Amino acid sequence: MSPTVGVRPDKIGLGVLTIVATAIAMSFGDAVVKYVSSDFAVWQIYVLRSILAMALILAISMLGPRPRRLLPLSPGWTYLRSLLLMMMWIAFYAALSVLSLPVVAAAYYTAPLFITVFSALIIGEAVGLRRWIAVLIGFVGVLVILRPGTEAFSSLTLLPILSAVFYALAAIVTRTRCVDERPLALSLALNVSFLITGLVASAAIVLYAPTASVVSVNPFLLGHWSAMGVREWGIIAMLAVLIVAIGSGVAKAYQSAPPPIIAAFDYSYLVFAALWSFAILSELPDTPTIVGMILITGAGLLVVSRSRTGSDSTVTKSARFQ
């Protein structure tokens, strides 16, 4: 099952510039989250960012001659999608607090490969030999980054791969069951899910009061809320604006140019993640990670590229704000 795509003139230049700007903003936001992960609990970010983001979405919906619809057409599928994306974010942020951003980014960008596999297994889409080769190349890239069997291996590196699996499942739901939903409605549902999850998790931490030794395992996930000052509110407000802007940017990019072109430039996130990681966090990827990033990027580009015959046409939005 695939979405119906309306015919409209392509604006390739606009689409490319938009997705590159979105990749810059997304990688910057992830670097900021990693930078402040020792100062905030992730659930605090979820709750406060979602409140501001929801207010911004409501304000945007009121622009124009008439308000835009924000209620989903299929609430069940919309909130299943939101649940899968919530699991994706939890795994991604859990990894981000303990691993370098380039490693997390490279492992996460295996998502298009998982989407290829799930498209074949779940919805029966035809996946040609070229894309199965791409999946194999991407798997090799993951092994290069993980380095299983060596001292460099960490089971925590599996977290961003788990994040990619959840994203791929969410993408399948989006493609087959939520294709007619308005982007703002999907964004609002996702932020409602962020808010509820953050409140429930925060309440659970308060009620069960984990010991200091338990919290030390991952303070970002298990810690208590921090005091909010001008700096903290500024960071939360910036993250709220970023999450809404990135969602809009992804939608605009894919509306402006063919998905294979946009998806290819979406991989610029890996470059910007490495740059922000160095500029903000003073982290640089090591040689095996760079090699793995190149393999995963090449595999992803092979997945999203069109075949000459046009028969092998599985494409996807590989950003986290689909």
Secondary structure, 3 states (H helix, E strand, C coil): CCCCCCCCCCCHHHHHHHHHHHHHHHHHHHHHHHHHCCCCCHHHHHHHHHHHHHHHHHHHHCCCCCCCCCCCCCHHHHHHHHHHHHHHHHHHHHHHCCCCHHHHHHHHCCHHHHHHHHHHHHCCCCCCHHHHHHHHHHHHHHHHHHCCCCCCCCHHHHHHHHHHHHHHHHHHHHHHHCCCCCHHHHHHHHHHHHHHHHHHHHHHHHHHCCCHHHHCCCHHHHCCCCCCCHHHHHHHHHHHHHHHHHHHHHHHHHHHCCHHHHHHHHCHHHHHHHHHHHHHHCCCCCHHHHHHHHHHHHHHHHHHCCCCCCCCCCCCCCCCCC
